[in-house]
Amino acid sequence: MLREFRAADARDVHAYASDPEVVRYTDWGPSNLAQTQERVVAKAARGVEGDDAYSWAVTIRGEDRVIGSAEVRIASRDHRRAEFGYVFAREVWGRGLATETALLLRDTAFGSFGVHRLYATCHPDNAASVRVLEKAGLQLEGRLRDHLWVRDAWRDSLLFAAVSSGPSGIRAFDVSAGQ
């Protein structure tokens, strides 16, 4: 389930935000407790929507413990373009929750937000995220060289995207067809 963050979620979030294995492929972290508390309190204060970004705490239905977070960020309202991302506690990896969340974010972006183009990036070595993005209907468009400065080094990213075909569903962007 996706819900608003609450200040009381900081302990749950910190459990994964401070885990070096969880943040291995992110451009942030590992976080100390003060950093986690600051981010969670800020997200709780603004609610789901703020500054063209929509952030949710991810929980398992029937449980209130936060096991991840998800976000859709509107990159351009004029061009109806958005980016999305997710992160999950290591203890829930391999259960399909990232794929379920990515599908929900995709459908929300295309449906509720009226986005035409949705994209996500991931570290080239993050095979699990590559699979999630492919299962969510995004296609690999290319490699962004020296895309991020992370932990004192430049890092490449893989770019995945899908394009809405309107109410009937999504159409993955096909570079080879020149679309």
Disulfide bonds with the S-S distance in Angstrom:
none
